[in-house]
């Protein structure tokens, strides 16, 4: 079986669905990767310790946002659940000495379904969400590293966040310097595969402006961890900015 990449996807707010350029970029990216047997995804919008497995059956989506037009509350995406993958994830994490819990009543949040609606629009790939157990870089990186064997088992590993995410200052008519500075640093750091610098994030330029919290950055550490022991090319299938200060930069490892 061909090894699948791990991905970091900048997922935007729900209005991503109304952006024809961005949605087409996601559609083309998914088509280029091909159809995996299952998807395992962590989202910026679910933090819970220890690592917790979400629903393994199809449940209503979590419209976990406010302030957007009600049409975004009508979004539908109903992929199959992934109970077998959940057991495999539990086995890998427990084998790495990690405690694992389950929350069978938690449906997919918008950090999951918004990008997947376009990456895999047929909704025919089983999806499992796992929580972010921490916002500490090394901890999230270790989570991705423990689950990396899934890449050789037909499972696509995705971290869904945003390369820059400042909800208060990000919406601007032009892209602010703090956003381009951090995005440029991230691009250069990733291009040379410098995961040590990526984890030593407090030294990154403009980090406090680009990420007042690290919730939208943590999924990048997950995707990088899944690539740590499986070297391969690092590419940026999607770049640019959205609504001023939100970097669309997405990353493919492998």
ABEGO torsion letter per residue (X at the ends): XBBBBBBBBBAEBAAAAABAAAAAAAAAAAAAAEBBABBBBBBAABBBOBBBBBBABBBBBBBBBBGBBAAAAABBBBBBBBAAAAAAAAAAAAAAGBBBBBBAABBBBAAAAAAAAAABAAGABBBBBBBBABABAAAAAAAAAAAAAAAAAGBBBBBBBBABBBAAAABBABBBAAAAAAAAAAAAAAAAGBAAAAABAAABBGAAAABABAAAAAAAAAAAAAAAABBBBBBBABBEBBGGABBABBBBBX
